[in-house]
Amino acid sequence: MLADSSVTFDDSRWPLRFVRFVGTPTPWQYEHYLREATASLQRRERHLSITDLTQATLPTPELRQRQILWMQEHEGLIREVVLGAAFVVTTPLLRLSLSAVLHFKPLPVPYLITAQEVEAVGWASARIEEQGLRLVAERLRSQYGLPTRVYA
């Protein structure tokens, strides 16, 4: 466990929530993350999340198990409130860990696993636009230098 581990939340681009992990969170930090995620669900505001794991290290088996249990406990709210989830992962070991969690408890919403934050934002902005929030989606695309309009 790293002394400089952290979990941060950024809701400044709501309905897109960014969560960033650095190092391996302590059990206390992970419980704080889960409390924040629960509070966000309980607001019942539809949103997407991008979880940045590019600076994370491998979570402990206990943290992975805790994530699975939390997902089981909140599956209904996740399905109701979350429009999608993207994960930015750059290391094969973390990708394998994430895949293992999603194997034991699949997400009940669309998700993307990518190595590029810009790809995650492009995917999330398309989901946001599908909800009728075209201006929000275009603002996100503009912030990341993506085309402001996606054509199918």
TIRO-2110 file (N, C-alpha, C; in Angstrom, 1 decimal):
// TIRO-2110
0.8, -1.2, 0.0, N, 1, A
0.0, 0.0, 0.0, CA, 1, A
0.9, 1.2, 0.0, C, 1, A
0.6, 2.2, -0.9, N, 2, A
1.4, 3.4, -1.0, CA, 2, A
0.9, 4.5, 0.0, C, 2, A
1.9, 5.2, 0.5, N, 3, A
1.5, 6.3, 1.4, CA, 3, A
0.9, 7.4, 0.7, C, 3, A
1.2, 7.6, -0.6, N, 4, A
0.6, 8.7, -1.4, CA, 4, A
-0.6, 8.2, -2.2, C, 4, A
-1.3, 7.3, -1.8, N, 5, A
-2.5, 6.8, -2.5, CA, 5, A
-3.7, 7.8, -2.2, C, 5, A
-4.5, 7.9, -3.2, N, 6, A
-5.7, 8.8, -3.1, CA, 6, A
-6.8, 8.4, -4.1, C, 6, A
-8.0, 8.8, -3.7, N, 7, A
-9.1, 8.7, -4.6, CA, 7, A
-9.8, 10.1, -4.7, C, 7, A
-9.9, 10.6, -5.9, N, 8, A
-10.5, 12.0, -6.0, CA, 8, A
-11.7, 11.9, -6.9, C, 8, A
-12.6, 12.8, -6.7, N, 9, A
-13.8, 12.9, -7.5, CA, 9, A
-13.9, 14.3, -8.1, C, 9, A
-14.3, 14.4, -9.4, N, 10, A
-14.5, 15.6, -10.1, CA, 10, A
-15.9, 15.6, -10.7, C, 10, A
-16.8, 16.4, -10.2, N, 11, A
-18.1, 16.5, -10.7, CA, 11, A
-18.3, 17.8, -11.5, C, 11, A
-17.2, 18.5, -11.9, N, 12, A
-17.3, 19.8, -12.5, CA, 12, A
-17.8, 19.7, -13.9, C, 12, A
-17.9, 18.5, -14.5, N, 13, A
-18.5, 18.3, -15.9, CA, 13, A
-19.7, 17.5, -15.8, C, 13, A
-20.4, 17.6, -14.7, N, 14, A
-21.7, 16.8, -14.5, CA, 14, A
-22.6, 17.0, -15.7, C, 14, A
-23.2, 16.0, -16.2, N, 15, A
-23.5, 14.7, -15.7, CA, 15, A
-22.3, 13.6, -15.9, C, 15, A
-21.1, 14.1, -16.1, N, 16, A
-20.0, 13.3, -16.2, CA, 16, A
-19.2, 13.4, -15.0, C, 16, A
-19.0, 12.3, -14.3, N, 17, A
-18.2, 12.3, -13.0, CA, 17, A
-16.9, 11.5, -13.3, C, 17, A
-15.8, 12.2, -12.9, N, 18, A
-14.5, 11.6, -13.0, CA, 18, A
-14.1, 11.1, -11.6, C, 18, A
-13.5, 9.9, -11.6, N, 19, A
-13.0, 9.4, -10.3, CA, 19, A
-11.5, 9.0, -10.7, C, 19, A
-10.6, 9.4, -9.9, N, 20, A
-9.2, 9.1, -10.2, CA, 20, A
-8.6, 8.4, -9.0, C, 20, A
-7.9, 7.3, -9.3, N, 21, A
-7.2, 6.5, -8.2, CA, 21, A
-5.7, 6.7, -8.4, C, 21, A
-5.0, 6.9, -7.3, N, 22, A
-3.6, 7.0, -7.4, CA, 22, A
-3.1, 6.0, -6.3, C, 22, A
-2.2, 5.1, -6.8, N, 23, A
-1.7, 4.0, -5.9, CA, 23, A
-2.8, 3.1, -5.5, C, 23, A
-2.7, 2.4, -4.4, N, 24, A
-3.7, 1.5, -3.9, CA, 24, A
-4.3, 2.1, -2.7, C, 24, A
-5.7, 2.4, -2.8, N, 25, A
-6.3, 3.0, -1.7, CA, 25, A
-6.2, 2.2, -0.4, C, 25, A
-6.2, 2.9, 0.7, N, 26, A
-6.3, 2.2, 2.0, CA, 26, A
-7.7, 1.7, 2.1, C, 26, A
-8.0, 0.8, 3.1, N, 27, A
-9.4, 0.4, 3.3, CA, 27, A
-10.3, 1.6, 3.6, C, 27, A
-9.8, 2.6, 4.4, N, 28, A
-10.6, 3.8, 4.7, CA, 28, A
-10.9, 4.6, 3.5, C, 28, A
-9.9, 4.8, 2.6, N, 29, A
-10.1, 5.6, 1.4, CA, 29, A
-11.1, 4.8, 0.5, C, 29, A
-11.0, 3.5, 0.4, N, 30, A
-11.9, 2.8, -0.4, CA, 30, A
-13.4, 2.9, 0.1, C, 30, A
-13.5, 2.8, 1.4, N, 31, A
-14.9, 3.0, 1.9, CA, 31, A
-15.4, 4.4, 1.7, C, 31, A
-14.5, 5.4, 1.7, N, 32, A
-14.9, 6.8, 1.4, CA, 32, A
-15.4, 6.8, -0.1, C, 32, A
-14.6, 6.2, -0.9, N, 33, A
-15.0, 6.1, -2.4, CA, 33, A
-16.4, 5.5, -2.5, C, 33, A
-16.6, 4.4, -1.8, N, 34, A
-17.9, 3.7, -2.0, CA, 34, A
-19.0, 4.5, -1.4, C, 34, A
-18.8, 5.3, -0.3, N, 35, A
-19.8, 6.2, 0.3, CA, 35, A
-20.1, 7.3, -0.7, C, 35, A
-19.1, 7.8, -1.3, N, 36, A
-19.3, 8.9, -2.3, CA, 36, A
-20.1, 8.4, -3.5, C, 36, A
-19.8, 7.2, -4.0, N, 37, A
-20.5, 6.6, -5.1, CA, 37, A
-21.9, 6.3, -4.7, C, 37, A
-22.2, 5.8, -3.5, N, 38, A
-23.5, 5.6, -3.0, CA, 38, A
-24.3, 6.9, -2.9, C, 38, A
-23.7, 7.9, -2.4, N, 39, A
-24.4, 9.2, -2.3, CA, 39, A
-24.8, 9.7, -3.7, C, 39, A
-23.9, 9.5, -4.6, N, 40, A
-24.1, 10.0, -6.0, CA, 40, A
-25.3, 9.2, -6.6, C, 40, A
-25.4, 7.9, -6.3, N, 41, A
-26.5, 7.1, -6.8, CA, 41, A
-27.8, 7.6, -6.1, C, 41, A
-27.8, 7.9, -4.9, N, 42, A
-29.0, 8.2, -4.1, CA, 42, A
-29.5, 9.6, -4.5, C, 42, A
-28.7, 10.4, -5.2, N, 43, A
-29.3, 11.7, -5.7, CA, 43, A
-30.2, 11.4, -6.8, C, 43, A
-30.2, 10.2, -7.4, N, 44, A
-31.0, 9.8, -8.5, CA, 44, A
-31.0, 10.7, -9.7, C, 44, A
-29.8, 11.3, -9.9, N, 45, A
-29.5, 12.1, -11.1, CA, 45, A
-28.8, 11.2, -12.1, C, 45, A
-29.3, 11.1, -13.3, N, 46, A
-28.7, 10.2, -14.3, CA, 46, A
-27.3, 10.8, -14.6, C, 46, A
-26.3, 10.0, -14.7, N, 47, A
-25.0, 10.4, -15.0, CA, 47, A
-24.1, 9.3, -15.5, C, 47, A
-22.9, 9.6, -16.0, N, 48, A
-21.9, 8.7, -16.4, CA, 48, A
-20.7, 8.8, -15.6, C, 48, A
-19.9, 7.8, -15.5, N, 49, A
-18.6, 7.9, -14.8, CA, 49, A
-17.5, 7.5, -15.6, C, 49, A
-16.4, 8.2, -15.4, N, 50, A
-15.1, 7.8, -16.0, CA, 50, A
-14.2, 7.6, -14.8, C, 50, A
-13.7, 6.4, -14.7, N, 51, A
-12.7, 6.0, -13.6, CA, 51, A
-11.3, 5.9, -14.2, C, 51, A
-10.5, 6.8, -13.8, N, 52, A
-9.1, 6.9, -14.3, CA, 52, A
-8.2, 6.0, -13.4, C, 52, A
-7.7, 4.9, -13.9, N, 53, A
-6.8, 4.0, -13.2, CA, 53, A
-5.4, 4.1, -13.7, C, 53, A
-5.1, 5.1, -14.4, N, 54, A
-3.7, 5.2, -15.0, CA, 54, A
-2.6, 5.3, -14.0, C, 54, A
-2.9, 5.8, -12.8, N, 55, A
-1.9, 6.0, -11.8, CA, 55, A
-2.2, 5.1, -10.6, C, 55, A
-3.1, 4.2, -10.8, N, 56, A
-3.5, 3.2, -9.7, CA, 56, A
-2.5, 2.0, -9.7, C, 56, A
-2.4, 1.4, -8.6, N, 57, A
-1.7, 0.1, -8.5, CA, 57, A
-2.7, -1.0, -8.2, C, 57, A
-2.3, -2.2, -8.3, N, 58, A
-3.2, -3.3, -8.2, CA, 58, A
-3.9, -3.3, -6.8, C, 58, A
-5.3, -3.3, -6.8, N, 59, A
-6.0, -3.4, -5.6, CA, 59, A
-5.9, -4.7, -4.9, C, 59, A
-6.0, -4.7, -3.6, N, 60, A
-5.9, -5.9, -2.8, CA, 60, A
-7.1, -6.8, -3.1, C, 60, A
-7.0, -8.1, -2.9, N, 61, A
-8.2, -9.0, -3.1, CA, 61, A
-9.3, -8.5, -2.2, C, 61, A
-9.1, -8.0, -1.0, N, 62, A
-10.2, -7.5, -0.2, CA, 62, A
-10.9, -6.3, -0.8, C, 62, A
-10.2, -5.4, -1.4, N, 63, A
-10.8, -4.3, -2.1, CA, 63, A
-11.6, -4.8, -3.3, C, 63, A
-11.1, -5.7, -4.1, N, 64, A
-11.8, -6.2, -5.2, CA, 64, A
-13.1, -6.9, -4.7, C, 64, A
-13.0, -7.7, -3.7, N, 65, A
-14.2, -8.3, -3.1, CA, 65, A
-15.2, -7.3, -2.6, C, 65, A
-14.7, -6.3, -2.0, N, 66, A
-15.6, -5.2, -1.5, CA, 66, A
-16.4, -4.5, -2.6, C, 66, A
-15.6, -4.3, -3.7, N, 67, A
-16.3, -3.7, -4.9, CA, 67, A
-17.4, -4.6, -5.4, C, 67, A
-17.2, -5.9, -5.5, N, 68, A
-18.2, -6.8, -6.0, CA, 68, A
-19.4, -6.8, -5.1, C, 68, A
-19.2, -6.8, -3.8, N, 69, A
-20.3, -6.7, -2.8, CA, 69, A
-21.1, -5.4, -3.0, C, 69, A
-20.4, -4.3, -3.1, N, 70, A
-21.0, -3.0, -3.3, CA, 70, A
-21.9, -3.0, -4.5, C, 70, A
-21.3, -3.6, -5.6, N, 71, A
-22.1, -3.6, -6.9, CA, 71, A
-23.3, -4.5, -6.7, C, 71, A
-23.3, -5.6, -6.0, N, 72, A
-24.4, -6.4, -5.8, CA, 72, A
-25.5, -5.7, -4.9, C, 72, A
-25.0, -5.0, -3.9, N, 73, A
-26.0, -4.2, -3.0, CA, 73, A
-26.7, -3.1, -3.8, C, 73, A
-26.0, -2.5, -4.8, N, 74, A
-26.5, -1.3, -5.4, CA, 74, A
-26.9, -1.5, -6.9, C, 74, A
-27.1, -2.7, -7.3, N, 75, A
-27.3, -3.0, -8.7, CA, 75, A
-28.5, -2.3, -9.2, C, 75, A
-29.6, -2.3, -8.5, N, 76, A
-30.8, -1.6, -8.9, CA, 76, A
-30.6, -0.1, -9.2, C, 76, A
-30.0, 0.5, -8.2, N, 77, A
-29.7, 2.0, -8.4, CA, 77, A
-28.8, 2.2, -9.5, C, 77, A
-27.8, 1.4, -9.6, N, 78, A
-26.8, 1.6, -10.8, CA, 78, A
-27.6, 1.5, -12.1, C, 78, A
-28.4, 0.5, -12.2, N, 79, A
-29.2, 0.3, -13.4, CA, 79, A
-30.1, 1.5, -13.7, C, 79, A
-30.7, 2.1, -12.6, N, 80, A
-31.6, 3.2, -12.8, CA, 80, A
-31.0, 4.5, -13.1, C, 80, A
-29.8, 4.8, -12.5, N, 81, A
-29.2, 6.1, -12.5, CA, 81, A
-28.0, 6.2, -13.4, C, 81, A
-27.2, 5.2, -13.5, N, 82, A
-25.9, 5.3, -14.3, CA, 82, A
-26.2, 5.0, -15.8, C, 82, A
-25.8, 6.0, -16.6, N, 83, A
-26.0, 5.8, -18.1, CA, 83, A
-24.9, 5.0, -18.7, C, 83, A
-23.8, 4.9, -18.0, N, 84, A
-22.6, 4.2, -18.5, CA, 84, A
-21.4, 4.5, -17.7, C, 84, A
-20.4, 3.6, -17.9, N, 85, A
-19.2, 3.8, -17.1, CA, 85, A
-18.0, 3.5, -18.0, C, 85, A
-17.0, 4.3, -18.0, N, 86, A
-15.8, 4.1, -18.7, CA, 86, A
-14.6, 4.0, -17.8, C, 86, A
-13.7, 3.1, -18.1, N, 87, A
-12.5, 2.9, -17.2, CA, 87, A
-11.3, 3.1, -18.1, C, 87, A
-10.4, 4.0, -17.6, N, 88, A
-9.1, 4.2, -18.3, CA, 88, A
-8.0, 3.5, -17.6, C, 88, A
-7.5, 2.5, -18.3, N, 89, A
-6.6, 1.5, -17.7, CA, 89, A
-5.4, 1.4, -18.7, C, 89, A
-4.2, 1.5, -18.2, N, 90, A
-3.0, 1.4, -19.1, CA, 90, A
-2.1, 0.2, -18.9, C, 90, A
-2.4, -0.5, -17.8, N, 91, A
-1.5, -1.7, -17.5, CA, 91, A
-2.3, -3.0, -17.6, C, 91, A
-1.6, -4.0, -18.2, N, 92, A
-2.3, -5.3, -18.4, CA, 92, A
-2.8, -5.9, -17.0, C, 92, A
-2.0, -5.7, -16.0, N, 93, A
-2.4, -6.3, -14.7, CA, 93, A
-3.6, -5.7, -14.1, C, 93, A
-3.7, -4.4, -14.2, N, 94, A
-5.0, -3.7, -13.7, CA, 94, A
-6.2, -4.0, -14.6, C, 94, A
-5.9, -4.1, -15.9, N, 95, A
-7.0, -4.5, -16.8, CA, 95, A
-7.5, -5.9, -16.5, C, 95, A
-6.6, -6.8, -16.2, N, 96, A
-7.0, -8.2, -15.8, CA, 96, A
-7.8, -8.1, -14.4, C, 96, A
-7.3, -7.3, -13.5, N, 97, A
-8.0, -7.2, -12.2, CA, 97, A
-9.5, -6.6, -12.4, C, 97, A
-9.6, -5.6, -13.3, N, 98, A
-10.9, -5.0, -13.6, CA, 98, A
-11.8, -6.1, -14.3, C, 98, A
-11.2, -6.8, -15.2, N, 99, A
-12.0, -7.8, -15.9, CA, 99, A
-12.5, -8.9, -15.0, C, 99, A
-11.6, -9.2, -14.0, N, 100, A
-12.0, -10.2, -13.0, CA, 100, A
-13.2, -9.8, -12.2, C, 100, A
-13.2, -8.5, -11.7, N, 101, A
-14.3, -8.0, -11.0, CA, 101, A
-15.6, -8.0, -11.8, C, 101, A
-15.5, -7.6, -13.1, N, 102, A
-16.6, -7.5, -14.0, CA, 102, A
-17.1, -8.9, -14.4, C, 102, A
-16.2, -9.9, -14.3, N, 103, A
-16.6, -11.3, -14.6, CA, 103, A
-17.5, -11.8, -13.4, C, 103, A
-17.1, -11.5, -12.2, N, 104, A
-17.9, -12.0, -11.1, CA, 104, A
-19.1, -11.2, -10.8, C, 104, A
-19.1, -9.9, -11.2, N, 105, A
-20.3, -9.0, -11.1, CA, 105, A
-20.4, -8.1, -12.3, C, 105, A
-21.0, -8.5, -13.4, N, 106, A
-21.0, -7.6, -14.5, CA, 106, A
-21.8, -6.4, -14.2, C, 106, A
-21.4, -5.3, -14.8, N, 107, A
-22.1, -4.0, -14.7, CA, 107, A
-23.5, -4.1, -15.4, C, 107, A
-24.5, -3.6, -14.8, N, 108, A
-25.8, -3.6, -15.5, CA, 108, A
-26.0, -2.5, -16.5, C, 108, A
-25.0, -1.8, -16.8, N, 109, A
-25.0, -0.6, -17.7, CA, 109, A
-23.9, -0.8, -18.8, C, 109, A
-24.0, -0.1, -19.9, N, 110, A
-23.0, -0.1, -20.9, CA, 110, A
-21.6, 0.4, -20.3, C, 110, A
-20.5, -0.2, -20.7, N, 111, A
-19.3, 0.2, -20.2, CA, 111, A
-18.2, 0.1, -21.3, C, 111, A
-17.1, 0.8, -21.1, N, 112, A
-16.0, 0.8, -22.0, CA, 112, A
-14.7, 0.7, -21.1, C, 112, A
-13.8, -0.1, -21.6, N, 113, A
-12.4, -0.1, -21.0, CA, 113, A
-11.5, 0.3, -22.1, C, 113, A
-10.7, 1.4, -21.8, N, 114, A
-9.8, 1.9, -22.8, CA, 114, A
-8.5, 2.4, -22.1, C, 114, A
-7.5, 2.6, -22.9, N, 115, A
-6.2, 3.2, -22.4, CA, 115, A
-6.2, 4.7, -22.6, C, 115, A
-7.2, 5.3, -23.2, N, 116, A
-7.1, 6.7, -23.5, CA, 116, A
-8.3, 7.5, -22.9, C, 116, A
-8.0, 8.5, -22.1, N, 117, A
-9.1, 9.3, -21.5, CA, 117, A
-9.9, 10.0, -22.5, C, 117, A
-9.3, 10.4, -23.6, N, 118, A
-10.0, 11.1, -24.7, CA, 118, A
-11.0, 10.2, -25.3, C, 118, A
-10.7, 8.9, -25.5, N, 119, A
-11.6, 7.9, -26.0, CA, 119, A
-12.8, 7.7, -25.0, C, 119, A
-12.5, 7.7, -23.7, N, 120, A
-13.5, 7.5, -22.7, CA, 120, A
-14.5, 8.7, -22.8, C, 120, A
-13.9, 9.9, -22.9, N, 121, A
-14.8, 11.1, -23.0, CA, 121, A
-15.6, 11.1, -24.3, C, 121, A
-15.0, 10.7, -25.4, N, 122, A
-15.8, 10.6, -26.6, CA, 122, A
-17.0, 9.6, -26.5, C, 122, A
-16.7, 8.5, -25.9, N, 123, A
-17.8, 7.5, -25.7, CA, 123, A
-18.8, 8.0, -24.7, C, 123, A
-18.4, 8.6, -23.6, N, 124, A
-19.3, 9.2, -22.7, CA, 124, A
-20.2, 10.3, -23.3, C, 124, A
-19.6, 11.2, -24.1, N, 125, A
-20.3, 12.3, -24.7, CA, 125, A
-21.4, 11.7, -25.6, C, 125, A
-21.1, 10.7, -26.3, N, 126, A
-22.1, 10.1, -27.2, CA, 126, A
-23.3, 9.6, -26.3, C, 126, A
-23.0, 8.9, -25.2, N, 127, A
-24.1, 8.5, -24.3, CA, 127, A
-24.9, 9.7, -23.8, C, 127, A
-24.2, 10.8, -23.5, N, 128, A
-24.9, 12.0, -23.0, CA, 128, A
-25.8, 12.6, -24.1, C, 128, A
-25.3, 12.6, -25.3, N, 129, A
-26.0, 13.1, -26.4, CA, 129, A
-27.3, 12.3, -26.6, C, 129, A
-27.2, 11.0, -26.5, N, 130, A
-28.3, 10.1, -26.6, CA, 130, A
-29.4, 10.4, -25.6, C, 130, A
-29.1, 11.0, -24.5, N, 131, A
-30.1, 11.4, -23.5, CA, 131, A
-30.7, 12.8, -23.8, C, 131, A
-30.3, 13.4, -25.0, N, 132, A
-30.9, 14.7, -25.3, CA, 132, A
-30.1, 15.9, -24.8, C, 132, A
-28.9, 15.6, -24.3, N, 133, A
-28.1, 16.7, -23.8, CA, 133, A
-27.0, 17.1, -24.8, C, 133, A
-27.4, 17.5, -25.9, N, 134, A
-26.4, 17.7, -27.0, CA, 134, A
-25.4, 18.8, -26.7, C, 134, A
-25.9, 19.9, -26.0, N, 135, A
-24.9, 21.0, -25.7, CA, 135, A
-23.9, 20.5, -24.7, C, 135, A
-24.3, 19.7, -23.7, N, 136, A
-23.3, 19.2, -22.7, CA, 136, A
-22.3, 18.3, -23.4, C, 136, A
-22.8, 17.5, -24.3, N, 137, A
-21.9, 16.6, -25.1, CA, 137, A
-20.9, 17.4, -25.9, C, 137, A
-21.4, 18.4, -26.6, N, 138, A
-20.5, 19.2, -27.5, CA, 138, A
-19.5, 19.9, -26.6, C, 138, A
-19.9, 20.4, -25.5, N, 139, A
-18.9, 21.1, -24.6, CA, 139, A
-17.8, 20.1, -24.2, C, 139, A
-18.2, 18.9, -23.8, N, 140, A
-17.2, 17.9, -23.4, CA, 140, A
-16.2, 17.6, -24.6, C, 140, A
-16.8, 17.4, -25.8, N, 141, A
-16.0, 17.1, -26.9, CA, 141, A
-15.0, 18.3, -27.2, C, 141, A
-15.5, 19.5, -27.1, N, 142, A
-14.7, 20.7, -27.4, CA, 142, A
-13.5, 20.8, -26.4, C, 142, A
-13.8, 20.5, -25.1, N, 143, A
-12.7, 20.5, -24.1, CA, 143, A
-11.6, 19.5, -24.4, C, 143, A
-11.9, 18.4, -25.1, N, 144, A
-11.0, 17.4, -25.4, CA, 144, A
-10.5, 17.4, -26.8, C, 144, A
-10.9, 18.5, -27.6, N, 145, A
-10.5, 18.6, -29.0, CA, 145, A
-11.1, 17.5, -29.9, C, 145, A
-12.2, 17.0, -29.5, N, 146, A
-12.9, 16.0, -30.3, CA, 146, A
-13.9, 16.8, -31.2, C, 146, A
-14.3, 16.1, -32.3, N, 147, A
-15.3, 16.8, -33.2, CA, 147, A
-16.5, 17.0, -32.4, C, 147, A
-17.1, 18.2, -32.6, N, 148, A
-18.3, 18.6, -31.8, CA, 148, A
-19.5, 17.9, -32.1, C, 148, A
-19.6, 17.2, -33.3, N, 149, A
-20.8, 16.5, -33.7, CA, 149, A
-20.3, 15.1, -34.1, C, 149, A
-21.0, 14.1, -33.6, N, 150, A
-20.7, 12.7, -34.0, CA, 150, A
-21.8, 12.3, -35.0, C, 150, A
-21.4, 11.7, -36.1, N, 151, A
-22.3, 11.3, -37.1, CA, 151, A
-22.3, 9.8, -37.2, C, 151, A
-23.5, 9.2, -37.1, N, 152, A
-23.5, 7.7, -37.1, CA, 152, A
-23.5, 7.2, -38.6, C, 152, A
END
